[in-house]
Amino acid sequence: MVGNNVSHSNRKTKRKFNPNLKTKRFWSEEEGRWFTLKVTAAGMKTINKKGLAAALKDAVAPKAVY
């Protein structure tokens, strides 16, 4: 995503908004092993809420475009 840096004098220069990516290990109860994933902070919250298997299943499922 792109946007503008706006200075005190109201000059605008282009900037990028980067995702908040972190490397995190998650334990899988189904497989009995650790997975290392690069996920965003919002992705970590989703995994903590739904569980690893459900979050991964939702991530690869095709989305409806309505």
C-alpha distance (Angstrom), angle and dihedral (degrees) to the residues before:
residue distance angle dihedral
M1 . . .
V2 3.79 . .
G3 3.77 133.7 .
N4 3.78 142.3 145.8
N5 3.79 136.0 -75.8
V6 3.79 105.5 -139.2
S7 3.80 116.9 -156.2
H8 3.80 127.6 -153.4
S9 3.82 88.6 -96.4
N10 3.84 88.4 52.6
R11 3.83 95.7 -110.6
K12 3.78 111.5 153.7
T13 3.81 123.8 -143.8
K14 3.79 125.9 175.5
R15 3.80 120.1 -102.2
K16 3.81 138.4 171.6
F17 3.79 128.3 -124.6
N18 3.81 108.0 -143.8
P19 3.82 124.3 -160.7
N20 3.79 117.2 -104.6
L21 3.84 95.7 -112.0
K22 3.79 120.8 -177.7
T23 3.81 131.7 176.2
K24 3.80 107.8 -123.9
R25 3.80 135.9 171.2
F26 3.80 117.8 -135.8
W27 3.81 126.8 -168.5
S28 3.80 115.9 -130.1
E29 3.80 112.7 -150.5
E30 3.83 91.7 -168.7
E31 3.82 94.8 56.0
G32 3.80 98.2 26.3
R33 3.80 95.1 -131.0
W34 3.80 143.4 95.4
F35 3.81 123.6 -96.5
T36 3.80 121.6 -158.5
L37 3.80 111.3 -148.7
K38 3.78 135.9 173.6
V39 3.79 102.4 -132.9
T40 3.79 137.8 161.9
A41 3.79 122.0 -113.7
A42 3.82 88.5 -106.2
G43 3.82 89.1 51.0
M44 3.81 90.4 54.2
K45 3.80 90.2 53.1
T46 3.81 90.2 50.5
I47 3.81 92.2 49.7
N48 3.81 91.2 48.5
K49 3.81 90.5 50.1
K50 3.83 101.3 42.7
G51 3.79 102.2 22.7
L52 3.79 128.7 -111.9
A53 3.81 99.3 -83.0
A54 3.83 94.9 47.8
A55 3.81 93.2 45.1
L56 3.82 92.6 50.1
K57 3.80 90.8 47.0
D58 3.83 91.1 51.8
A59 3.82 91.3 46.3
V60 3.82 94.3 57.7
A61 3.82 96.2 38.3
P62 3.82 114.4 104.3
K63 3.78 114.0 -107.0
A64 3.80 123.3 -129.1
V65 3.81 112.7 -116.1
Y66 3.79 101.1 -148.4
